Amino acid sequence: MATQLMLRPGQRAWLKAWGKRDDWIDENDVLFTNKREKLNFARRPASLAIGDIIVVYAVGWGNLLAVTEAIGEPERMTDAELRRWPWSVEVRNLVPGLGSKWRDNGLILFALRDTFIERHPNAGVSQWGSNNFHGIQGGHMRLSRRFGGYLLHAVSASGATVVR
């Protein structure tokens, strides 16, 4: 029986953009294949807690790249190359194969959002109840519990191998 991704009580879901608006990742990139990764942030993700789920998507493409769980506190990086994203959080990759097949997995954030809104018109995708991703201006935003759970279910239903 396949492991299902789901939010545990008290666990929150976040959306994290990967890439830049003017410099998308290459369609042949293989990403997020390690059991542990570091996610970089432009601003300190102050309310992100250990145990929270972070769903990562490719800027421009919209494909889901990773489903991770925060296992460390935000740390300020000193590397000059990370000037644009000076904050880092260590995460456990819950679906290591997702990043190697991201162009073919059919998990498109905006299509998933649209389907969710059709099924749950009053639920909202953000923690504030909106149905857009305008809150991701800093590269990450907290999702509503219901939409976060919906994304996790979609990844589980896609046949991706989930590890815990």
N, C-alpha and C positions, 0 to 999 in steps of 0.2 A: 504494500500500500504506500503510495507517494505521500511525502510530508506536505502538509498544507501550511502556507503562510497565513498568519492571522495576528491581529493585535491582541496582546494580553491586557488584562485590566491595568489601567494606569499608564500604559505604553502609548506614546503619541507618534504620529506619522508626519514626516516632513518631505518636501519636494526640494531637490537640489539640481540646479542647472549645471551642466558640464560642457565647457567650451565657451566661445565668445560669439557675440552677435555678428561681428565682422570677420570671424575666422573660425568656421565650423570645423569639427573634427573630420578627418578623412574617412570616407566610407569603408576603407579597408582596415581601419584601426581595430585592433583587438585590445579591449580594455577590461579592467576589473576581473581578472582571472585568478588572483591570489585570494587565499582565505582571509588574509588581513590586508587592509588598504588604509591609506590616509586620504581624507577628503579635505581639500583646501577651501577656505571661505574668504570673501572680500572683507566681511565684517565679523566680529566675534559673534558666534551663534550662542548668545547668552542663555537663552531658555532651553536649549537642546540639552537633554539629560542622558546619562548613561542608560542604555536599554531602549532608547527611542529608535524608531525605524526611519531610515532615510532612503527614499526612492530617488535614484539619479536618472536624469534624462539628458539626451543629446540636444544642445541648443541648435536650432535651425531644422534639424531632422525630426525631432520630437520623439524618437524611439527611446524606450526605457533601456538603460544600460546596466543598472545594478539595483539590488535591494540589499541594504546593509543595516547593521545594528550598531549604534554607538557603544564603544567599549572604553572610551577614554574621554577625559575632559578637554575642552578647547585649549590649545596651546598656541602661543604666539611664536611664529617662525622667525628666524633671523637671516635666512638665506636671501641674498639680494635678488635672486631669480624669482622669488615668490612675493615680490613687492606688491603685485596686484592682488594676491590672495595670501595675506600674511597669517591667517589663522588656520589651524589644522586640527582635525579630530580623527583619532584612530577608530576604525570600524571593522566589524566582522562581516565578510561578504556571505550573505545567505544563499545566493544563487550564482556560484562562480562561473557557470557556463553562459550566463545571459550576455555578458560583455563580449564574448567571442562570436556571437551570432546575432548581434543587435540589429543589423540591417534586415534580417530575415525573420525575426521573432513575431512580427505582427502586432507588437505591443506599442502602439502609437499613443502618446499621452493625450493629445487633443481629441482623437477619436474615442478613447476611453472616457474622457471627460464628457463628450457630447452624448454618448450612450448612457452614462450615469445620470446626466441631467434629464434625459428623456424618461428614464425609469423612476427618478427621484427628483422631481422638479423643485421641491421645496427644501431639499437637504443642504445644498451648497457644497462646494469643493474646498473652500478655505475655512480656516478656523473661525473666520468672521461671517461665514455664511454666503459669501459671494461665489459666483460661478466662473470666475476668471482667475488668471495667474498674475495679476498686476502686483500683488504683494511680493513677487519674487525679484523685485528690483535689486536687492542686495545679493542675489544668487541662491537664496533659499527662502522657503516659507512653510509655515505649519499648515497641514491639511486638516479638514474636518475628519473626525474619527470614522465616519461612514464612508467618505471617499477614500481615505487611506486603506480601510479594509477592503474596499472594492478593487483598488489597484493590486493589493496583495492576492486577492482571490484570482484576478485576471492572470497574474504571473503564475500562480499555482496551476490554473486551468490550461495554461499554454504548453504544459508538458515539461517545463524547465525543471532541472534537478535542484531540489531545495536541500540544503544541509543545515543542521542546527548545532 
